[in-house]
Amino acid sequence: MNDTVSASDAETSADAETSAEPSNAALAASTGPARFRLGREELLTLGRVLDLPAEGFAGLVDGPVTWPSRAVALAVLHGLIARGLLTEFDGGTRLDGRLAAMIEIVARPELVLRMHRAAVVPAGEPGGQPTGVLQTIAWFARPEVAVEVVGDAGGVYELQEVPLDYVIGRILAYTGLRPLDAVAVGVAGPGADRLGGPLPVPVSALKVAGPAADRGDLQAAAAALTPTVGADAAKALAAALSASGHSFLVSSRYRLESGRIEGAVTAWLDAGEAGLWEVPSEPVDEDDPDAVVTFTPASGQYLYESIRAGLPRAA
């Protein structure tokens, strides 16, 4: 399937017309995975060319979604011709059909999965500040196929076709989620003999324990945590905070036939040998004197099932 863009429109504006509606069947029927690399303005220009809703890209591109100006769109179209994604012929240009189908799925998906991976890179020199690194990968899906989109800070997006039933495996690969048992910790106060319970920690205690753990001073970190979670749990949590691991958040969103939006969020800290810890998916207000962050030791199987529970049954 190909989409034809009017030559006159391509010469004058981004309001180009297409000769046919792109379909995810074009991907499902193709041999070999499709993969494309697009800049932000290229993606938005083609979205307008394909007459897709601007709000369909709101969850993907950074900042407000506004269609590129006429001058920018013209430059983008000529650039796409030079890259071979648009082909000129008498009376117009033709957009690669597989690319058109992928952009259609991104703008009008039936299921969206996102994975955020965050890490803190230690300072490279004494006295320097650590650096936070965030990567986001999204999957936009229809029943037959999904489009994986990897973005970077430069506003460039890698679009790749993947079978829908591969998506969970891709998430496991990106997160490194594995079948670990939950860390066994005691819980302070009532029910102290229960292992693996949630550990609510005041933000004020974390402000002391976190920097101590970053310095490798586990004794000071545990001392700051002990009054609220108990000595055994404090040691385990201090080890997790000092591990310089990654934190992950996986979210899902889909629309039921009734129109109601469903989905779920699973967030955790991977502290390596110090275990997996489920953490809140929403940020806390550090200026709130009563704010707490709850850490819950979790098994790899529990987190996997939590991610699965956020998917429609057919996925």
N, C-alpha and C positions, 0 to 999 in steps of 0.2 A: 504494500500500500504506500502511495506517495501523496504528498500534499503540495499543491501548486500555489505559489505566491505570485500575485499579479505584478508584472514588471513595473507598471506605472505607479503602483502603491509602494513598491520597494524603492523606487526612485524618489518618492516625495514624502513618505511618512511611515509610521509604524502601523498604520491601519490596514495592513495587507490582508487579503482574503485567502482562505484555503479552499481547495476544491473538494475535500472530503474530510469527514470527522476521523481523527486518529482513533485507533482501537487497540486495547491491550492484546487482542487476538493476534495483532501483527507481531508482537513479541513472542507470544506463546508458540506461534507456528514457525518461528524462525529457528535456524540452526545456529548454535553457538551463542554465548551470552553477548549482549550489546553493552558497550562501554563508551561513554562520552565525557569530555571535560569542557565545562562551560564557565565563563565568567558571569558575575552577577548581572551585568547589563545584557549579555547575550541571552541568559535564561529569561529575563523579564521581557526582552524584545520578542523572543519566540513565543512567550506566553500570550502577548498581545496579538501577534500574528495569527495564533491559533484560536483567538477569541475566547481565551480562558479568563476566569474571574481573577482580578488582582488579589483579592483576599485569599485565594488558593495558595499563594506563595508567602503569606504572612508568617507561617510557622517555619519557614526555611531561610529566608534572607534576613540579614540584620537590618534594623531600622524600618521606617515606614515604607510601605510598598507603593511606589509611584512609577508609572510607566516612563521609560526613557523618553527624552525629548526627540523631536524629529531628526535633528542633526546627529544625535547619538545613535538612534535606531538605524539611520542610513549607513553610518560607519560600521555598525555591528553587522548589518546584512552583507556589506561588501567583504568584511572580514570572514564571515561564515562561508561566503562563496570561495574565498581564497583557501579556506581550510577544507573545502570539499563537502561541507555539510549542507550547503545549498548548491544546486546545479542549475546553471543557466540553460535555457532553451528558447526557441522563438516565442516571444510574447510573455515570458515570465521566468520564474525560478522555481525549482522543486526542492522541497525540504526532505531530508532523509526520513523515511516513514517510521523507522524504529525509534529515532530520536523524538519525533512528534508523539508517538505513542507513550514514550516514557514521560515526557513533560505533561501530557494529559493525565497520567496516573498520579504524578506528583501534585498537580493542582486539584484533582478530584479523586482522592483515594477513598476506599471503603474502610481501610484500617491503617493507622499510623503507629509505628513503634519508634521510640527515640532512646538512644543510649548516650549518657553524658559520662565521660571519664575525666576525673580531676586528679591531679598530683601536685605535690609541692616539691620543687627542685631546690635542694640546699644551696646556700650562697657559695659562690665559687672561691671566695677569698674571705679571710677573717674580717668581721665587722660588716660584711655585706648582707643584703636582705634576701631571704628565700623568694623564689618566683613560683607563682601558681600557673599551671598549664591545664587548659580545658579543651577537650576534644568532643565533638558531637557527631554522631552518626545516626541517620534516620532511615527508616524503611517505610515506603508508601506502597500500599498493596491493594490489589484487586484479587478476585478469586483465583485467577489463573497464574498470576505472576506478581512479583514485587520489584520495586526499584530502590536500590540502596544508594543513599546520597551521603557522601563524605565531604564536609566543607572545611575550609581553612580560613585563617584570619585575613587573608588577602582577597576574600570574596570569590574564590574559585571553587567550583563544585564538581566532584567526580560522581557521575551517574552510572550505575551498573545494574544490569538486569540479573535477578536471582530468582530461582523458583521459590514460591511462597513457603513450602515446607522446609527450606534451607534456612529460613530467617532465624529461628531459635538457635540452630547450630552456629550461625554467624555471631549471634549475641554471646554465646558461650565462649567462642574463640576470642572475641574482642575483650571480654571481661576476664578471661582466665578462670571462670567459675568452675570449681572442681568439687568432688564428693568428700569434703572435710566434715568431721564431726564438730558440733558446737563446742566452744570452750566451756569447760565446767567451772562455774564460779559460784560462790555463796552470796546470798542476798542479805544485806543488813536488815535488822528489825524483824517484824513478824514474818514467819515463813523463811527464816534464815537457812533452814536445811534444804530449801529448794534450790536445785542447780539450774543454771542457764536462764534465770529470770531477767527481766529488764532492769537496767541500772540507770535511774534518772540522776543526772549530774548537774548541779547548778552551774550556770555559765561563769559565775564568779570563781568557782573552783577550777574550771577548765582554763581560765585565763592564767592561772598559776601552774597547773599541771601540764598544759600544752607546751609552753616554752621550756619547762624543765625537761620534759620528755625529748624535745628537739635537741637539747644539749646533751642528752644521754644520761641525765641525772634521774634515774628511775626511782631512787629513794625519795627525792623531793617530790616527784610527780605522784607517787603512791601516797605520800603523806598528805598532799592536798586533796586527794580523792577519798581517803579512808573515812573521814567523818560522815560521809553520805552513803557510801556503798559497802563499807567494811574492808578489812585489811586484805583478805584473799582476793576479792573482786578488784580492789584498787591495784594490786600487783599485776593482775592480768590486763586490766585496762591501761595501765601505764606502759606495759610492754607493747600494746597495740598502738598507742599514741606515738611511741618512739620508733615504730617500724618503718616510717616514711613510705607507707604503701599508697595504693590508689583508692579513691572512693568512686563509686558507680551509682548511677540512677537510671533505671529503665522504666519508661512510661508507655502506656498503650492508650489508644482512643479509637473507638469505632461507633457507628450509628446502627441501632437496632431498626427493624422494619417499622416499629412504632414511631420512630423518629427520635427516641431517647438516646442520649450519648452515654456510652459506658466506657469503662477503662479502669486502669489501676496503675499504681506507682510502687516500685520496689527500689530501695536505696540501701547501700551497704558500704562498709569499709573493709577492704582486703588488707589485712596486716601481716600477710605472709605466715610465718610460723606462729605468730600471735593470734591467728584465727580470723574468722569472718564475723563482722559485727553489723547487725541491722541498725540503721540510723534514720532519723526523721527525714522525710522528703522535702519538707519546707524549711527554709532558713529561720533562725530564731533572732529575736531582737536583742542584740548584745547589750543594749542600754537598759533593758528591762531588768530590775533587780531580782525579780522572781522567775526569770527565764531559766529553763532547764533543757538539756539535751539528753535524750534517752538512748543508751547503747544496749543492744540486746544480742548476746551471743547467738549465732545462727549457724546451722549446718548448710553445706552447699546444696543439699537436696531440698531443704526448706526454701532457700532463695529461688532455686529453679522452679519449684512448684508455685511460688508466689508470682513469678513472671508469667508462667503458663496460665494461672488463674485470671490474668488480666486480658486474655485473648478470647475472641469469640470461639464458640465450639468448633466451627468449621475450619479454623486456622490450624 
